[in-house]
């Protein structure tokens, strides 16, 4: 069986960052009937990720790194992606 978009995002982010925390929340139901809803049930997500790799990055650099790791998912296959990326606190 093929991966869902959510499963693919989890796999890609885990492989790239080895996060200490990773939550991917499917927000699509909240946006049913709105712009960007493609009836797939996988159009809007929130990613909460904490990884040591983000320690020396700015907020913008962290978001760019997450988007880069996800390849064609943001913008092409997912309409909206909210990213909360942080480094673990010592």
C-alpha positions in Angstrom: 0.0 0.0 0.0 1.3 3.5 -0.9 2.2 5.9 1.9 -0.2 8.7 2.7 1.2 12.2 2.4 1.3 12.4 6.2 3.3 9.2 6.4 5.7 10.4 3.7 6.3 13.6 5.5 7.0 11.8 8.7 9.5 9.4 7.0 11.3 12.3 5.1 11.6 14.5 8.2 12.8 11.5 10.4 15.4 10.5 7.8 16.7 14.1 7.3 16.7 15.4 10.9 16.4 12.5 13.4 14.1 14.6 15.5 13.7 14.4 19.2 10.0 15.4 18.7 7.9 15.2 15.6 4.2 15.8 15.3 2.4 16.0 12.0 -1.2 17.2 12.4 -3.7 16.9 9.6 -5.7 20.1 9.6 -7.5 19.4 6.4 -11.0 18.8 7.9 -10.9 22.4 9.3 -10.5 23.7 5.8 -13.1 21.6 4.0 -14.7 23.6 1.3 -12.2 26.4 1.5 -9.5 27.5 -1.0 -6.9 24.7 -1.5 -9.2 21.9 -0.3 -8.9 19.2 -3.0 -11.1 16.7 -1.2 -8.1 14.4 -0.7 -8.2 14.9 3.1 -4.5 15.8 2.9 -4.4 19.4 1.9 -3.5 21.3 5.1 -0.9 20.2 7.8 0.9 21.5 10.8 4.4 20.2 11.5 5.9 20.5 14.9 9.5 19.3 14.8 12.4 19.6 17.3 15.9 18.5 16.2 19.5 19.2 17.2 20.2 20.1 13.5 18.2 23.3 14.0 20.4 24.6 16.9 22.4 27.2 14.9 19.6 28.1 12.4 17.3 31.1 12.4 13.5 30.5 12.2 13.6 31.2 8.5 16.5 28.8 7.9 14.6 26.1 9.9 11.5 26.5 7.8 13.5 26.4 4.6 15.3 23.2 5.7 12.0 21.5 6.5 10.5 22.6 3.1 13.6 21.4 1.3 13.5 18.0 3.1 9.8 17.6 2.0 10.6 18.1 -1.7 7.5 18.6 -3.8 5.0 18.1 -1.0 4.7 21.8 0.1 3.0 23.8 -2.6 2.5 21.0 -5.1 0.8 18.2 -3.1 -0.2 20.1 0.1 -1.9 23.5 -0.1 -0.9 24.7 3.3 1.9 23.7 5.7 2.5 25.4 9.0 5.9 24.7 10.4 7.0 25.0 14.1 10.7 24.0 14.1 13.0 24.3 17.1 16.1 22.9 18.6 16.1 21.0 21.9 16.7 23.1 25.0 19.7 22.0 27.1 
